[in-house]
Amino acid sequence: MVKIVGACLCGGIRYSTEADPVLTCVCHCKNCQKQTSSTFSILVAVPKGSLKIQGETLAAVQTMGESGQPVTRRFCRNCGSAIVSEVAATPTLDWVKAGTLDDTSWLQPQMNIWCDSAQPWLKLDESIPKFGGNPPFGG
């Protein structure tokens, strides 16, 4: 069993879950690029409601995902660290931002998603599946 424990940059938010990750992926959508100020976001999906958050109350912003469905992005109101996203297209999952994990030694993305929005200069790992948009999660 993988230990999923993490925190925001300032330490005001801590989280954990006893659940195993459902999926790990790299998201290349434009919204993740804007939120991370980078080329992509690395995400760990966990069963909805399994994440226990301690500390300050998370701030939230709701945007329209590239799928056309809402995405609620929750973050530390003090330091701005993105913690978790709730995606209407995957209502049974919460998406933890992997950059906030205390230990990433186990992390191995299983797929690249929203590759149609990937930066053209980025070389994607050809050994893992890639999808132009959302993969067929069924959820």
C-alpha positions in Angstrom: 0.0 0.0 0.0 1.3 3.4 -1.0 1.2 6.1 1.7 -0.4 9.3 0.4 0.4 12.1 2.7 1.2 15.7 1.8 1.1 19.4 2.6 1.0 22.8 1.1 4.2 24.9 0.8 3.6 26.9 4.0 2.5 23.8 6.0 -0.9 25.3 6.9 -2.7 22.4 5.1 -1.9 18.7 5.6 -3.7 15.8 4.0 -3.7 12.0 3.9 -5.7 9.1 2.8 -5.7 5.4 3.6 -6.9 4.6 0.1 -4.6 3.3 -2.6 -4.3 5.5 -5.7 -6.8 4.7 -8.4 -4.7 6.3 -11.1 -1.7 8.6 -11.6 -1.4 10.8 -14.7 0.1 13.8 -16.3 -2.5 16.4 -17.4 -1.5 18.7 -20.2 -4.7 20.8 -20.4 -4.4 24.5 -20.6 -6.1 25.0 -17.2 -3.6 22.8 -15.5 -0.8 24.7 -17.3 -2.2 28.0 -16.0 -2.7 26.7 -12.5 0.8 25.3 -12.2 2.5 28.0 -14.3 4.2 25.0 -16.0 3.8 22.6 -18.8 1.6 20.1 -17.0 0.2 18.9 -13.7 0.9 15.5 -12.2 -2.1 14.1 -10.5 -3.0 11.2 -8.2 -6.6 10.1 -8.3 -8.1 8.8 -5.1 -11.6 7.6 -4.3 -13.9 10.6 -3.7 -14.2 11.4 0.0 -11.2 9.4 1.1 -8.9 12.4 1.4 -8.7 13.8 5.0 -7.6 17.4 5.1 -6.4 19.1 8.2 -5.5 22.7 9.0 -6.8 25.9 7.3 -9.9 25.9 5.2 -9.0 25.5 1.5 -9.9 28.2 -0.9 -11.6 27.2 -4.2 -12.1 28.4 -7.7 -14.5 26.7 -10.1 -13.6 26.8 -13.8 -14.9 25.1 -16.9 -12.6 22.2 -17.9 -11.6 21.6 -21.4 -14.1 18.8 -21.4 -16.9 21.4 -21.0 -17.6 20.3 -17.5 -16.8 22.1 -14.2 -13.6 21.6 -12.3 -13.3 22.8 -8.7 -9.7 23.5 -7.8 -8.9 23.7 -4.1 -5.8 25.4 -2.8 -4.2 26.9 0.3 -5.4 30.4 0.9 -2.1 31.4 2.5 0.6 30.1 0.1 -1.5 29.3 -3.0 -0.4 25.7 -3.3 -2.9 23.6 -5.3 -4.0 20.6 -3.3 -6.9 18.8 -4.9 -9.3 19.1 -7.8 -12.8 17.9 -8.1 -13.7 17.1 -11.7 -17.3 16.7 -12.8 -16.2 14.3 -15.6 -14.9 11.9 -12.9 -17.4 12.3 -10.0 -16.1 9.2 -8.0 -12.5 10.6 -7.8 -10.6 13.4 -6.2 -7.4 14.5 -8.0 -4.4 15.2 -5.7 -1.7 17.5 -7.0 1.4 15.2 -6.8 3.8 18.1 -6.2 2.4 18.4 -2.7 3.1 14.8 -1.7 5.7 14.3 1.1 7.1 11.3 -0.7 7.0 10.9 -4.5 9.5 8.0 -4.7 6.6 5.6 -5.6 5.0 8.0 -8.2 4.9 6.6 -11.7 2.4 8.2 -14.1 0.3 5.7 -15.9 -0.9 8.0 -18.7 -0.7 11.4 -20.3 -4.1 13.2 -20.8 -5.1 16.2 -22.7 -2.1 15.7 -25.0 -3.7 17.8 -27.7 -2.9 20.8 -25.4 0.7 19.7 -24.6 3.5 22.1 -25.3 4.9 21.2 -28.7 8.5 21.1 -27.5 7.7 18.6 -24.7 8.8 15.0 -25.4 6.2 12.6 -24.0 7.2 9.3 -22.6 6.1 6.9 -25.4 6.0 3.9 -23.0 2.8 5.1 -21.3 -0.6 5.7 -23.0 -1.5 9.1 -24.2 -4.9 10.6 -24.9 -5.8 13.8 -26.8 -8.4 14.6 -24.1 -9.9 12.7 -21.2 -9.4 8.9 -21.4 -12.4 6.7 -21.3 -12.6 6.6 -17.5 -16.3 5.7 -17.3 -17.3 7.6 -14.3 
